[in-house]
Amino acid sequence: MDDARFERALWRVLEPLHAVVYFAPDVKTAFEEVGLHGFWRGYFASRAAPMGPVPPEVVIATFYNFHPDMVRWAMTSTWERADPDTVTAARLQLADRTLRCWLGDDTLGSSDVADAATLARRMAECASPLGRPLFAGYAALDWPAEPHLVLWHAATLLREHRGDGHVMALVGEQIDGCEANVLAGASGSTTGELQRASRQWPDDEWEAATERLRRRDWLGGDATLTPAGAGAKQRLEDRTDELAAPPVAVLDDLERRRLLELLNRLSRAVLDAGEITFPNPIGLPDPREPAGD
């Protein structure tokens, strides 16, 4: 398996471990306790906090496919309500509580978690922050001590490294934030209705983005992908995999197989808790199902 294909397989089984902080039952409460009321204030602030008290414009730029007005509303006066260090600590505590609940103490204390944490950390520590603002912010944080939190932090680093690269790929293809959501819905990785609602794109802007993609011959009259559109979407995903792949070079073939084996078991255990649903706004495919790529 080449580096890019391994990276794609790794993403499928690593992302559920990171995503516990979005699907935890007490996610709203966790950030309301530090002064951020409503899910979206906590979401944007907690992901952006490692970059420091940046203005809304920086969050708009890095959280590429959300409507700018949504981000601006969520981030207005945020750092007056809760400073970034407090928000980051609350997020780590949320990850700790959720992983303990969903995986149980026996799993958390197992060699599976410790070994996966060691391998994932090696990858995360060799990833370059150049051109990747979200990843760079997380890379500047101290590593947690406990193995399950080392694994969660490594998963977070690697997914933000990948996400920054995905934005690069979108910019390279001249796909704007709304168009990215339309393409995601048309490709079946999620649904257009879910993306439109969760990223808060108004109907008129969604329709305008759809029309722009039709003019590029990427969408047909029924808003499904044309052959050219399917090719563009595949090119985008391939480029994302390629840009995310450099850190995997630190692992040899045996270590790669071992890491996938460990993460497959752990991600299945997380998903079996039943809180992460499919389809979902983060575009995560169910790793318990056969890969389609």
N, C-alpha and C positions, 0 to 999 in steps of 0.2 A: 504494500500500500504506500503510494507516494505521500509527500508531506501534506499536500492540499487535501487529498482524500482522507487522510488520517485526521486532519483538523476538522473537517466536516463531521466525521464520526464522533470525534471528541466533543464537539459542541453539543450534539444531541444528548449526550449523557452527562455533560458537565453543567449545562444550563439549569436543569431542575434543581440542583443543589444551591445555586445562586438564587434562584427565583423564589425560594421560600419567603424572602422578605417582601414579596409582592402579594402572595396568596395566603399568608398567615392570618388566622381569624382575628387576631388582635392588632393588625397592622395600623389601623386608624388610631386606636388607643395609644399605641406606642409613641406616636408622634404628637398626639394631642397632649400627652403628659409633659412634653417639653415646649408646648405653646403653639404647635402647628395643627390647626383644626381642619378637618376634611382630608380625604385620602390624597388628593392631588398635591396639596401643599407639602405633605410629608414625602410623597413620591419624588417630586422634583428636588426638594431641598436635600433629601437624604442621598440621592444619587449625585447631586452637584457639590455637596459639602466638601469633599476632599480637595476641590479646586480652590477652596477658600471663599470669602464673602464676595463672590463675583456678582456683577449686575445682571439683571434679567437677560440682557442682550447676549451675554456669553452662554447662558443656558439655552436660549433660543437657537444659537448657532450649533451647539453640541448635541442638543436633543432634536435632531434634524426634522423628524417627520411629525412633530406636534405643531398644532396651529400656534403661531407666535402670540396671539392674544391670550390663549390658554396659559402659556408659559409665563407671560408677563403678569397676568392676574395672580398666578400661584406664587410667583417670586417677589411680588411687590411687598416691601417691608419685611421680608422673611427673616433676614439676618438681624433685624431689630427684635423679632419675636424669639429667636433661638440662634445662638452662634454655631458656626459649622462644627466645632469640636463636640459640642453637646449633641448635635444631630447625628454625627458619625458614631458616637458612643451609643446612642439610643438604637441605631440600626444594628450595630454589632450585638447588642443585648437581645434584640428581636431575633436575629439569626440564631443565637445561642438557645433561646427558649424554644424556638420552633423546631430546630434540629433535635433537641433533646426530646421533645414531645413526639415528633414524627418518626424518629429512628430508634429511640430508646437507649438506655444507658449501656446495655450489652453491646449494641452495634457501635455506639460512639467510642467505647473502650476497646474495640477490636483492632486487630492488626490490619484489617481492610482499610479502615479510616486512616490509621497512621501511615500505612504504605502509600495510599492514594495521595495523602497530604504531602508527603515527601516528594513524590514524583511531580505533582502539579506545581508545587512551590518552585522546584528547579526550573520548570518551564517559565513560570511567571517572572522569576528573577532575571532571566536572560532576555526578556522581551524589551525591545527598544521603545522609549517614550517619545521619540522624535515624531512630530506631527500628530501626536495622539494626546490631546489635552485631558480627556477624562481619565485615560489610563495613567497619565503622568501624575495626576492628583492622587490616585489610589496607590501608585508605586511609592509615593513619599510617606505613606502612613507606616506606622510600626506594625510588625507582624504580631498577631495574637499568639498566645502561648499554647493553648489546648489544640490537639490535632484536628478536631472537627471544625474549629474556627480557622485554623491554618488552611484547611481544605476549602472552607467557604470563602476566605479572603482570596485564595489562589483562583478559585472559580470566578470571583468577581473581577479580579485583575484581567484574567484571560478573556472574559466576555466583554469588558470595556475596551480592551485592546482590539478585539475583533470588531466591536461596534464602531470605534473610531475609524477603522479601516473600511467598514461598510459605507460610512459617510464619504470617505475619499472616493470609493467606487461610484457612489451615486453622483457626486459632483463631476467625476470624470465622464460619466454618461449623460451629463446635463439633465438629470432627473431631479426635480425639486421635491420638497417634502410631501406635498399633497399627491403628486404623481407617484411617489414611492408607495403610498398607501393604496392608491388605485391599482397599481401593478400587483401588490401583495394580495389584494382581494381577488383580482382576476386570475392569478396563478393558482389559487386554492390553498395557499399556505395559511391563510386565515380567511375571514369573510369581509367583504367591503363594508357591510353594515357595522360590523364590530370595529373595524379600523376608523370609519367615519365618526362613530360615536365616541370611541375612547380617545381619539386624537382631536376631536371637536372641530372637524372641518365643515363649514356651512355648505348647504346644498349647492349654492351657486358656484362656490370655489371648487367643489368636488366635480361638478359637471364641466366646469371650464378645464380642469386638469384632465378629465376623461376625453374631452374634445382635442386637447393638445396631443394626447397619446394616439388618438385616431388619425390625426394629421401626420404623425410619424409612421403610420401603418403598423402600430403596435397593438391596437385594439380594433375589433370589428364593430359593426353597428350594434351588436348585442352586448358590448362591453366585455367580451371574452378575448383572450389573447389570440392574435394572428400568429402564423408561423414566424414572422419577423419579430413580433412581440415576445414569443416564447424564446426565441434565440437571444433577444436582448436581456430577458430575465435570467436566462441561464448564464449568459456572459457576466452579468452583475454578480450572481452567486459564485461563479468560478473565481472572479476577481477578488471577492470578499474572502474566499477560502485561501487564495494565494497570499493576500496581504496579511492574513492571520497566521500563516504557516511557519514563519521563521523560528518561533520559540520551540517548535516540536523537534528541531534538529538536535537539541540537547539530549534527547532520549534515543537509545538504540532500539532495534526492532523488538527485542524481548521486553524491554521496559514499556514500549508502546502497547504491546498486547496485554501486558499485565495491568497497565493503567486503565485501558478500555474495559477489561474484565471486572476490575474493582468498581469503576464508576457505573458500569451497567447494573451491578447488584445494588449499589447505593441509590442510584437514581430511581430504580424500580421501587425501592422501599419508600422513598419520598413520595412518589406518585401514588403508591398504594394507600397513603394516608388520605387520599381522596379530595384534597383541597385544590390542586392544580387541575384546571379543566381544559378541554380541547373542543373546538379551536380556542385560541387565546390571543390577546393583542400583541404579545411579544413574538408571535409567529413560531413558537416552539412546536415541532412535531412530537408526537408521542413516541419516545424511544423504545417502548414496549412493542411497537408495531414495526414491521419490516421497513427498512429505508427505501425510499423511492428514488434515490439518486445514486 
